[in-house]
Amino acid sequence: MAQVLSGKDVAAALNEKMAADVEALKAKGITPTLAILRIGERADDISYEKGATKRCEGVGVGIKNVLLPADVDQDTLMKAIADLNADEGVHGVLMFRPMPEQIDQEAACAALDPAKDVDCVTEGSLAGVFTGSGKGYDPCTAQACMEILKHYGIDPKGKRAVVIGRSLVIGKPVAMMLLQANATITICHSKTADLPSVAKEADIVIAALGRMESITADYFKPGQTVIDVGINWNEEKGKLCGDVKFDDVESIVDAITPVPGGVGSVTTSVLVSHVVDAAKKASEGK
């Protein structure tokens, strides 16, 4: 059976450092605060919001919830973003994506103050990821994948990594982060020919296709490490599942993250660490 790469220990290490930083900021009269802007009632968004809220509360970070209806118009959303930009008590903003089809998501992301962009939705932050400049904040989920590999001593250097998924939220940025860690990268997607054969060539597989349990046993071989980024609600099972069919794949590979309890639990800690860092920078600027 594979080693299960639980996110619990990874998150605990991050949380310990954050708690000390928050205590130091509060001694100066500053409470790091995350604003969560959610549109509608998507189950995966709500699940992540609950996890982020719990993580914030655990280390003393404040939360401000902004909930907009699924049929919200562009002007209302843009005003909400502008209000959060202007709120000096808010240090970081999390905006859930994808947004409803009536929303110009690109315009909404561009409207966010880059200093509060703790999940890398602005073009400036993304540029930092692709150039390796270190400016802005890495996408939380992509950074969580790297934190898990680091915690468990899985060095990407010299390894072949296959990223299944090409979104700007996870696929492309995590590929760039793996490249910076000196892995050799192949980015795959739903149109890749003979995807299982490509995946089998990898030492590290990052599954971020967004299709529940669509990545099955025929994609894998012994010796691989699998990081499953997928978070999908399985109506039949009544629980969250990943993109990888865990029960079938666990017996083949060397190491795999569970869903839930893997990448998601680390992602929330990374998010909160970005908020704490943003609060530090804001306090230094005063």
C-alpha positions, 0 to 999 in steps of 0.5 A: 500500500502507498504512503498516504501523504496526509496534509495534517502534519504539513499544516501543523508546521505552518500553523505553528509559525503563523501563530507566533507571527500573529501574536507578535502583530496583535501585540502591535494592535494589528489583527491579520484579517482575511476577507472571503468573497463568495458568489453563490452556494457551490459545495466545493467553495463552501467546503473550502471556506469552512476549512479556511475559517477554521484555520484562521480561527486556530491561529488568531486571524480574523475573518470577514465574510462577503456573500453575494447571490449566484445571480449577482451583477458585475457592478455589485461585485466590483463595488464589493471588491472596491470596498474590500480594497479600501478597508484597512482592516482587511489584509487579504482577500480570497475570491472563489473561482470560477465565477458565474457566467454573467460575470467578467471574471478577468475584470473582477480579478484585475480590480483586486488590490495586488497587495491583498491578492493572497491567492494569486488572481491578479496578473501581477502575481501570476507574472511573479510565478512565471518569471520566478521573481518572488513578487506577490503570492503564489497560488495557494493550492500550487504552493500547497502541493510543493509544501507537501513534497518538501515536508515528506522529503520528495525532491523534484530535482531531476525527476519527471513530473506530469501535471494533468490540468492546465488552468491558471488556478493550479495546472500552469502555476504548479508546473512553473513551480516544479520547473523552478525546483528543477523537475522536467515538466509535461503539462497534460489536459483533456485533449492529450492523446493517450494520457494514461501512457504519458502519466505512467512516464512520470515520477510525480503526478499532479492531478488537477483535471477537475473531473471526479475520479476520472484518473484511474489505475491505468494511469499509474505504475509502482514508484510514483508520487501522486498529488491529487488536487481535485475536490469534487462532491460525490452525490452517490457516496455523499462525500468529497472525492478527488480526481484520482480514483484513490481506492484503486490507485493506492495499491499501485503507487508509492505515495498519494495524497487523500481527499479530503485531508491532503492538499486542501488542508495544506492550502488553507494554511498557505492561504492564512500564511499569506494573510499574515505576511500581508499584514506584516507588510501593511504594518511596515508601510505605516 
